[in-house]
């Protein structure tokens, strides 16, 4: 299956370790955002790994839960104090374009995360760009230890809940004429 380009109105979620979360200078245990460092690839990475929010069915809250549970079920090492940054694909792409980066946001499922998204052509060392993402385009944050986030992990379903405009709905979402 070839990679699928995500629509600009969709969102991607990135796991952010504790050390890359922005803390209140007067209370180092109080998280107030994300550091730009969270969007820097490790030397071994070829793409920036994220998870597609709209891959999951339900309300926005249910989609966030689905994405977090899928990341917990993957090979990622997610600690209790980690956070999850949520960004809009169109806004992230616009900021990248303004900084002369021609990124591609592609659904590239992995065995351990069917909702995996690879952000290709991601710059390695543009800290000004990364800080701008953290402050604006990718600034929504959900903490892993937040009381409203259910515990546990669950793999992403094999098929996305999202259907491209003009495409037939996935079989699991179609009415069954024999029972409906």
C-alpha positions in Angstrom: 0.0 0.0 0.0 1.6 3.3 -1.1 1.9 6.1 1.5 -1.2 8.4 1.8 -0.8 12.2 2.1 -2.7 13.5 5.1 -5.3 16.2 4.4 -4.3 19.7 5.8 -7.3 19.8 8.2 -6.1 16.6 9.9 -3.8 16.4 13.0 -0.7 14.4 14.0 0.5 13.5 17.5 4.1 13.3 18.7 5.3 11.7 21.8 7.3 14.2 23.9 9.6 12.9 26.7 9.6 14.7 30.0 13.0 16.3 29.3 11.5 18.0 26.2 8.5 19.5 27.9 8.6 23.2 28.8 8.2 23.7 32.6 7.3 26.7 34.7 10.5 28.4 35.9 9.0 28.7 39.4 7.7 25.2 39.6 9.8 22.6 37.6 7.0 20.0 38.0 4.4 22.2 36.2 4.4 21.6 32.5 3.4 24.7 30.4 4.2 23.5 26.9 6.6 21.8 24.6 10.3 22.7 23.8 11.3 23.0 20.2 13.8 20.2 20.9 10.8 17.8 20.8 10.7 18.1 17.0 14.3 17.4 16.4 15.0 14.0 14.9 17.5 11.7 16.5 20.6 11.0 14.4 19.3 7.5 13.5 15.9 8.7 12.3 15.2 9.4 8.6 11.7 10.9 9.2 9.9 12.5 12.1 7.6 9.8 13.5 4.1 10.8 14.6 0.6 9.3 14.8 -2.5 10.3 12.8 -5.3 11.5 15.0 -8.2 11.2 12.6 -7.2 7.6 11.9 -9.2 6.8 15.0 -13.0 6.8 15.1 -15.1 8.9 17.5 -15.1 12.3 19.1 -11.9 14.3 19.3 -11.4 13.1 22.8 -11.8 9.5 21.7 -9.4 10.0 18.9 -6.8 11.4 21.3 -7.3 8.4 23.6 -7.0 6.1 20.6 -3.7 7.7 19.4 -2.2 7.7 22.8 -3.2 4.0 23.5 -1.7 3.0 20.1 1.6 4.8 20.8 1.7 3.1 24.2 1.2 -0.3 22.4 4.0 0.4 19.9 7.7 0.0 20.4 8.0 3.6 21.6 9.2 4.0 25.1 6.6 6.2 26.7 7.0 7.2 30.3 4.3 8.2 32.8 5.6 11.9 32.6 5.7 12.0 28.8 3.4 14.4 26.9 1.8 14.3 23.5 1.9 17.3 21.2 -0.9 17.6 18.8 -0.5 19.7 15.6 -2.6 20.6 12.6 -1.0 19.2 9.4 -1.9 22.4 7.4 -0.4 24.7 10.0 2.7 22.6 10.4 3.2 22.6 6.6 2.6 26.3 6.3 5.3 27.1 9.0 7.7 24.7 7.3 7.1 26.4 3.9 7.7 29.8 5.4 11.1 28.4 6.6 11.9 27.0 3.2 11.2 23.4 4.1 9.2 21.3 1.7 7.9 18.6 4.0 5.6 15.7 3.2 3.2 14.3 5.9 2.5 10.7 4.9 0.5 7.9 6.5 3.0 5.0 6.5 1.6 2.3 8.7 4.1 0.2 10.8 3.5 -3.3 12.1 3.4 -1.9 15.7 1.4 1.3 14.8 -1.0 1.2 11.9 -1.7 4.9 12.5 2.0 5.9 12.0 2.7 9.0 10.0 6.2 9.8 8.7 7.0 13.5 8.2 9.5 13.4 5.3 12.0 16.0 4.3 12.1 17.1 7.9 15.1 19.5 8.7 17.6 18.2 11.2 18.9 21.4 12.9 16.5 24.4 12.4 15.9 25.2 16.0 14.1 28.5 15.1 11.6 26.4 13.1 11.3 23.9 15.9 10.6 26.6 18.5 8.0 28.2 16.3 6.2 24.8 15.9 6.3 24.4 19.7 4.9 27.8 20.3 2.2 27.8 17.6 1.5 25.1 15.1 2.2 22.1 17.3 1.4 23.6 20.7 -1.6 21.6 21.9 -0.4 19.3 24.7 -1.9 16.3 26.5 0.1 14.8 29.4 0.4 11.0 29.6 -0.4 11.1 33.3 -3.4 13.4 33.0 -6.3 12.0 35.1 -8.6 12.0 32.0 -6.4 9.8 29.9 -7.3 6.2 30.4 -4.5 3.8 31.4 -3.4 1.0 29.2 -2.4 0.4 25.6 -4.3 -0.9 22.6 -3.0 -1.3 19.1 -4.4 0.8 16.3 -7.0 -0.9 14.2 -5.9 -2.3 10.8 -8.0 0.2 8.9 -8.4 4.0 9.3 -11.8 5.3 10.3 -11.3 8.2 7.9 -12.6 7.9 4.3 -11.2 10.2 1.6 -13.9 12.4 -0.1 -15.5 10.5 -2.9 -14.2 7.1 -1.7 -16.4 4.2 -0.5 -16.6 3.9 3.2 -14.6 1.1 4.8 -16.6 -2.1 4.9 -16.8 -2.0 8.7 -18.6 1.3 8.5 -21.1 0.4 5.8 -24.6 -0.7 6.8 -25.3 -4.4 6.4 -28.4 -4.8 4.3 -29.1 -8.2 5.9 -29.2 -6.9 9.4 -29.8 -3.1 9.2 
